[in-house]
Amino acid sequence: MGPGKEGLQRLDRDKLHPMQVQQFGEHVLKLDVLEKVWMPTPHGVHLGNMICTMDFRDAKVLELGTGCGLHSILLVYRGASVLTVTEIEQTSMDNARHNIEKHGVQIPVDYQIADWTHVEGGPYDVLIANPPFGKSGKAYRRYFIDKLILDAHTLLKKGGRLVFVQSSMADIPRSIGLMHECGMKVRVVGETDGPFRDYYFDHPDYIVEMAQVPGAYSVRNGRHYERLIVFEARV
């Protein structure tokens, strides 16, 4: 069932970012985030906002790559009855569990150290993810998006829902096409746009690569903007 209480006690308060206060609809989260754990990103915030518009009553939910735990908390607030959360290493998992318990989550939560879709348990009613792309660490940047879509049917019940966020720079039509090829019924839950994050410009080749993707970004008043889309796909 993942890390025990002793894992939480090892969180080093001197290595925490200042508390992140994030509001999602009527819910205000006060998140403690370790320096080596990802802070809430625009992608994650948009996914959180869309989760707050959706119904997860009585759902058995799997979240891949929970990060600081913000989506897991919101899923419970929106009615999830059983939760499995994954992270790739123990420190991030301890941080997520700290935040989940801090926010009063009472439902059963299974904490698994797992590599993306290699998860025990299931099948699940809902699969939630914010797949890596810009910092995927893969030569093929869509690796985690494609694997998520291709493996969803092995993790979800028939009629189950895959919910994930991606940038327009990751090729929206390509994702929709792949989901349709897998027999999924796809809808856009919501989209927003925002300026490029600073690290996008650290690697000029990345910008050149993204310029080859149809509709990857727009430029307004000299600033680059990407769209962020949350999909719901039924298997």
MIPAMAR-30448 format. One record per residue (C-alpha): residue number from 1; residue in one letter; x, y, z. Coordinates in steps of 0.1 Angstrom, whole numbers. Layout:
# MIPAMAR-30448
+-----+------+-------+-------+-------+
: pos : code :    c1 :    c2 :    c3 :
+-----+------+-------+-------+-------+
: NUM :    A :     X :     Y :     Z :
...
+-----+------+-------+-------+-------+
END
This chain:
# MIPAMAR-30448
+-----+------+-------+-------+-------+
: pos : code :    c1 :    c2 :    c3 :
+-----+------+-------+-------+-------+
:   1 :    M :     0 :     0 :     0 :
:   2 :    G :    30 :    24 :    -4 :
:   3 :    P :    50 :    43 :    21 :
:   4 :    G :    41 :    42 :    58 :
:   5 :    K :    39 :    71 :    83 :
:   6 :    E :    77 :    70 :    88 :
:   7 :    G :    80 :    81 :    51 :
:   8 :    L :    60 :   112 :    59 :
:   9 :    Q :    82 :   120 :    89 :
:  10 :    R :   113 :   121 :    66 :
:  11 :    L :   100 :   152 :    47 :
:  12 :    D :   126 :   179 :    53 :
:  13 :    R :   108 :   211 :    61 :
:  14 :    D :   139 :   231 :    51 :
:  15 :    K :   136 :   218 :    16 :
:  16 :    L :   100 :   228 :     9 :
:  17 :    H :    90 :   255 :   -15 :
:  18 :    P :    68 :   281 :     2 :
:  19 :    M :    33 :   267 :     6 :
:  20 :    Q :    13 :   267 :   -27 :
:  21 :    V :   -22 :   280 :   -22 :
:  22 :    Q :   -43 :   270 :   -52 :
:  23 :    Q :   -80 :   275 :   -58 :
:  24 :    F :  -100 :   251 :   -80 :
:  25 :    G :  -137 :   261 :   -81 :
:  26 :    E :  -149 :   261 :   -45 :
:  27 :    H :  -118 :   242 :   -33 :
:  28 :    V :   -88 :   258 :   -18 :
:  29 :    L :   -57 :   236 :   -16 :
:  30 :    K :   -27 :   244 :     6 :
:  31 :    L :     1 :   223 :    -9 :
:  32 :    D :    35 :   216 :     6 :
:  33 :    V :    59 :   208 :   -23 :
:  34 :    L :    95 :   195 :   -19 :
:  35 :    E :   121 :   213 :   -40 :
:  36 :    K :   128 :   181 :   -61 :
:  37 :    V :    90 :   176 :   -67 :
:  38 :    W :    73 :   193 :   -96 :
:  39 :    M :    54 :   225 :   -86 :
:  40 :    P :    18 :   227 :  -100 :
:  41 :    T :    23 :   236 :  -137 :
:  42 :    P :    -1 :   253 :  -161 :
:  43 :    H :   -10 :   219 :  -175 :
:  44 :    G :   -17 :   205 :  -140 :
:  45 :    V :   -37 :   235 :  -130 :
:  46 :    H :   -59 :   233 :  -161 :
:  47 :    L :   -64 :   196 :  -155 :
:  48 :    G :   -74 :   204 :  -119 :
:  49 :    N :   -99 :   230 :  -131 :
:  50 :    M :  -115 :   205 :  -155 :
:  51 :    I :  -116 :   178 :  -128 :
:  52 :    C :  -137 :   202 :  -108 :
:  53 :    T :  -164 :   203 :  -136 :
:  54 :    M :  -166 :   165 :  -138 :
:  55 :    D :  -185 :   138 :  -118 :
:  56 :    F :  -165 :   110 :  -103 :
:  57 :    R :  -191 :    97 :   -78 :
:  58 :    D :  -183 :    62 :   -66 :
:  59 :    A :  -155 :    58 :   -92 :
:  60 :    K :  -125 :    36 :   -87 :
:  61 :    V :   -98 :    60 :  -100 :
:  62 :    L :   -61 :    56 :  -111 :
:  63 :    E :   -39 :    86 :  -113 :
:  64 :    L :    -6 :    81 :  -130 :
:  65 :    G :    22 :   104 :  -118 :
:  66 :    T :     5 :   122 :   -90 :
:  67 :    G :    32 :   147 :   -84 :
:  68 :    C :    23 :   168 :   -53 :
:  69 :    G :   -11 :   151 :   -51 :
:  70 :    L :   -33 :   179 :   -61 :
:  71 :    H :   -54 :   160 :   -86 :
:  72 :    S :   -59 :   131 :   -62 :
:  73 :    I :   -73 :   155 :   -36 :
:  74 :    L :   -97 :   171 :   -62 :
:  75 :    L :  -108 :   136 :   -74 :
:  76 :    V :  -119 :   127 :   -39 :
:  77 :    Y :  -137 :   160 :   -35 :
:  78 :    R :  -155 :   152 :   -67 :
:  79 :    G :  -167 :   119 :   -54 :
:  80 :    A :  -141 :    92 :   -61 :
:  81 :    S :  -146 :    63 :   -37 :
:  82 :    V :  -113 :    44 :   -42 :
:  83 :    L :   -80 :    58 :   -54 :
:  84 :    T :   -47 :    44 :   -67 :
:  85 :    V :   -19 :    69 :   -72 :
:  86 :    T :    16 :    63 :   -87 :
:  87 :    E :    49 :    80 :   -87 :
:  88 :    I :    83 :    68 :  -101 :
:  89 :    E :   103 :    74 :   -69 :
:  90 :    Q :    97 :    74 :   -31 :
:  91 :    T :   104 :   110 :   -23 :
:  92 :    S :    77 :   123 :   -46 :
:  93 :    M :    53 :    97 :   -33 :
:  94 :    D :    59 :   106 :     3 :
:  95 :    N :    52 :   143 :    -6 :
:  96 :    A :    20 :   134 :   -24 :
:  97 :    R :     8 :   113 :     5 :
:  98 :    H :    16 :   141 :    29 :
:  99 :    N :    -6 :   165 :    10 :
: 100 :    I :   -34 :   139 :     4 :
: 101 :    E :   -36 :   132 :    42 :
: 102 :    K :   -32 :   168 :    51 :
: 103 :    H :   -64 :   176 :    31 :
: 104 :    G :   -85 :   151 :    50 :
: 105 :    V :   -89 :   123 :    24 :
: 106 :    Q :  -106 :    94 :    41 :
: 107 :    I :  -112 :    70 :    12 :
: 108 :    P :   -89 :    40 :     6 :
: 109 :    V :   -57 :    51 :   -12 :
: 110 :    D :   -32 :    27 :   -27 :
: 111 :    Y :     2 :    43 :   -32 :
: 112 :    Q :    23 :    25 :   -58 :
: 113 :    I :    59 :    32 :   -70 :
: 114 :    A :    54 :    24 :  -107 :
: 115 :    D :    68 :    32 :  -142 :
: 116 :    W :    39 :    49 :  -161 :
: 117 :    T :    13 :    23 :  -171 :
: 118 :    H :    29 :    -6 :  -153 :
: 119 :    V :     4 :    -6 :  -125 :
: 120 :    E :   -10 :   -33 :  -103 :
: 121 :    G :   -47 :   -36 :   -96 :
: 122 :    G :   -77 :   -26 :  -117 :
: 123 :    P :   -96 :   -25 :  -138 :
: 124 :    Y :  -105 :    11 :  -130 :
: 125 :    D :  -134 :    33 :  -138 :
: 126 :    V :  -113 :    64 :  -145 :
: 127 :    L :   -76 :    69 :  -155 :
: 128 :    I :   -62 :   104 :  -149 :
: 129 :    A :   -28 :   116 :  -162 :
: 130 :    N :    -7 :   146 :  -171 :
: 131 :    P :    17 :   129 :  -195 :
: 132 :    P :    53 :   143 :  -198 :
: 133 :    F :    61 :   158 :  -232 :
: 134 :    G :    85 :   188 :  -232 :
: 135 :    K :   106 :   171 :  -205 :
: 136 :    S :    98 :   135 :  -214 :
: 137 :    G :   134 :   125 :  -215 :
: 138 :    K :   126 :   105 :  -247 :
: 139 :    A :   139 :   111 :  -282 :
: 140 :    Y :   103 :   105 :  -292 :
: 141 :    R :    85 :   132 :  -272 :
: 142 :    R :    50 :   117 :  -275 :
: 143 :    Y :    61 :    84 :  -259 :
: 144 :    F :    41 :    89 :  -227 :
: 145 :    I :    11 :   102 :  -245 :
: 146 :    D :    10 :    74 :  -270 :
: 147 :    K :    16 :    47 :  -244 :
: 148 :    L :   -12 :    62 :  -222 :
: 149 :    I :   -37 :    60 :  -251 :
: 150 :    L :   -26 :    25 :  -263 :
: 151 :    D :   -25 :    10 :  -228 :
: 152 :    A :   -57 :    26 :  -215 :
: 153 :    H :   -79 :    -4 :  -224 :
: 154 :    T :   -57 :   -27 :  -202 :
: 155 :    L :   -63 :    -5 :  -172 :
: 156 :    L :   -99 :     5 :  -176 :
: 157 :    K :  -132 :   -13 :  -174 :
: 158 :    K :  -153 :   -14 :  -205 :
: 159 :    G :  -169 :    21 :  -208 :
: 160 :    G :  -142 :    35 :  -185 :
: 161 :    R :  -129 :    70 :  -189 :
: 162 :    L :   -94 :    82 :  -198 :
: 163 :    V :   -89 :   118 :  -188 :
: 164 :    F :   -57 :   136 :  -196 :
: 165 :    V :   -42 :   170 :  -205 :
: 166 :    Q :   -18 :   178 :  -233 :
: 167 :    S :    -4 :   208 :  -251 :
: 168 :    S :   -11 :   218 :  -287 :
: 169 :    M :    26 :   214 :  -293 :
: 170 :    A :    22 :   177 :  -287 :
: 171 :    D :    -1 :   175 :  -318 :
: 172 :    I :   -38 :   175 :  -309 :
: 173 :    P :   -50 :   159 :  -342 :
: 174 :    R :   -25 :   131 :  -338 :
: 175 :    S :   -38 :   123 :  -303 :
: 176 :    I :   -75 :   124 :  -314 :
: 177 :    G :   -67 :   102 :  -344 :
: 178 :    L :   -49 :    76 :  -322 :
: 179 :    M :   -78 :    75 :  -297 :
: 180 :    H :  -103 :    70 :  -326 :
: 181 :    E :   -81 :    42 :  -339 :
: 182 :    C :   -83 :    26 :  -305 :
: 183 :    G :  -121 :    27 :  -307 :
: 184 :    M :  -125 :    54 :  -281 :
: 185 :    K :  -153 :    80 :  -280 :
: 186 :    V :  -135 :   113 :  -275 :
: 187 :    R :  -147 :   147 :  -262 :
: 188 :    V :  -128 :   178 :  -252 :
: 189 :    V :  -136 :   187 :  -216 :
: 190 :    G :  -121 :   222 :  -219 :
: 191 :    E :   -92 :   241 :  -232 :
: 192 :    T :   -72 :   272 :  -224 :
: 193 :    D :   -41 :   289 :  -236 :
: 194 :    G :   -11 :   306 :  -220 :
: 195 :    P :    24 :   319 :  -228 :
: 196 :    F :    53 :   296 :  -232 :
: 197 :    R :    71 :   286 :  -201 :
: 198 :    D :   107 :   299 :  -198 :
: 199 :    Y :   124 :   266 :  -202 :
: 200 :    Y :   109 :   261 :  -237 :
: 201 :    F :   135 :   287 :  -249 :
: 202 :    D :   165 :   269 :  -233 :
: 203 :    H :   168 :   246 :  -263 :
: 204 :    P :   164 :   263 :  -297 :
: 205 :    D :   160 :   229 :  -314 :
: 206 :    Y :   128 :   223 :  -294 :
: 207 :    I :   112 :   255 :  -308 :
: 208 :    V :   123 :   245 :  -343 :
: 209 :    E :   108 :   210 :  -338 :
: 210 :    M :    75 :   224 :  -325 :
: 211 :    A :    72 :   247 :  -355 :
: 212 :    Q :    67 :   216 :  -376 :
: 213 :    V :    36 :   206 :  -357 :
: 214 :    P :     4 :   219 :  -372 :
: 215 :    G :   -13 :   244 :  -349 :
: 216 :    A :    14 :   239 :  -323 :
: 217 :    Y :    13 :   275 :  -311 :
: 218 :    S :     3 :   311 :  -319 :
: 219 :    V :    22 :   343 :  -316 :
: 220 :    R :     5 :   374 :  -303 :
: 221 :    N :    22 :   407 :  -296 :
: 222 :    G :    55 :   390 :  -299 :
: 223 :    R :    47 :   363 :  -273 :
: 224 :    H :    43 :   326 :  -280 :
: 225 :    Y :    12 :   309 :  -267 :
: 226 :    E :     3 :   272 :  -265 :
: 227 :    R :   -32 :   257 :  -260 :
: 228 :    L :   -38 :   232 :  -233 :
: 229 :    I :   -66 :   207 :  -239 :
: 230 :    V :   -82 :   182 :  -215 :
: 231 :    F :   -96 :   151 :  -232 :
: 232 :    E :  -121 :   125 :  -219 :
: 233 :    A :  -121 :    93 :  -239 :
: 234 :    R :  -143 :    63 :  -232 :
: 235 :    V :  -129 :    29 :  -240 :
+-----+------+-------+-------+-------+
END
